[in-house]
Amino acid sequence: MGIAEKIAAKIINNHNMLIETSLCSRFRTPQSDCSLCADACPANAITVADGGAEITEGCLDCGVCHSACPNGAFSIRDGSDEGIMAEGAFSHRSPLRISCERGDASADLIVPCLSRLTEALLLEPLRRGASGVEIVRPSCEGCPLVKAAFHFDTVIRRTHHLCDMLGIERNSIDIKNIPLQGSVKAPEKAVSRREFLEAFRTKATRIAAAAIPDVEDSGDDKAEVFRNAVQERRENRKRSRLVGRIRELSAKSGVNPIAVPSKDAITADIEIGPGCTACGVCASLCPTGAITRQWTEKTFSLSFSPALCTNCRICEKTCMHGAVKMNETVSLSLLLEHKKTVLFETAKKTCIACCMDFIGEGAEICPLCLDRNKKQTAVLQKLFK
């Protein structure tokens, strides 16, 4: 596809969503089976493959994918969480009313779909001193965005878990069910001809710039791109916002020890067993940098930051030796840990054959050299036989 065709395609299918591919679990490893964004997309406008998630034709800019992705791979140009939190609706002390475009038009905050809400957005009014949050939820049956409805229930459940930890009554985030209404549109603002042309010029320039790269990547180029993406850690801003809200609320209300099932948690409780060989795959492929490795003069160690962990389980799925284990329950107070926890530490050795650092009991030769020697011996035995 040429540059002109790319620009035309982007203009036709232009949307407000951005993807940071390096944060996508499916981009990090094909062993991940994550498809949360595609499962929740009400327009079926997201495809997920081994190369990561991709937004296709039909995107509605509803923002559900941003809420669904725990790694923060999706962001929104206009209508971001920061922009919503900056609105005046969040400043009053009475219960904040939230609704979708087919709900209550008199709500303080109207989002395209209630599944667009995140845990951080629901906690923000409470952090600012509001007496509560009232979510006006119309019946999802008959709504074009009904496919995303299940994710709203997930967000509410996880927010209630956080409320339990923070000592906040669950009914502080209340849901009021109403019949499905017609689509609500905000009053249109008059735009001058100059403003229209300037906005069009800015948007067209942005689209053209994004479409200019027109060189087909070779296999080596793609491998280099992947290596660079793996080494460069991108911030999961969605998680940073949530942890910031939790920490501020905990400073006011304290923390209760609340444990939730691991499968339903927004972080994980990880253990490293004795099978660890210091290969570093878990640390390299972790999308958010929750697991880090360190070599010193005498030791090798793996450290863990629960506040960064999104429970994507890539570390567990990619560990060839099954050394990474997930505990069945998770204490949500781990999200408040400021320091890294050392998961695994052992003495370092240097291989007498290849001079590479390794860990292990007894032998002075690293597992790679032992395996190489084993294969060479097998080949020689086969030849002479």
Secondary structure, DSSP 8 states (H G I E B T S, - for coil): --HHHHHHHHHHT--SEEE-GGG-HHHH-TT----HHHHH-TT--EEEETTEEEE-TT-----HHHHH-TT--EEESSS-HHHHHTSGGGG-SS-EEEEETTS-TT-SEEES-GGG--HHHHHHHHHTT-S-EEEEEE--TT-TTGGGHHHHHHHHHHHHHHHHHHT--GGGEEEEEE--------------HHHHHHHHHHHHHHHHHHH-------HHHHHHHHHHHHHS----HHHHHHHHHHHHHHHHH-----EEEGGG-SS--EEE-TT-----HHHHH-TT--EEEEE-SSEEEEEE-TTT-----HHHHH-TT--EEE-SEEEGGGGG--S-EEEEEEE-EE-TTT--EE--SS-SS-HHHHHHHHHHHHHHHHHH-
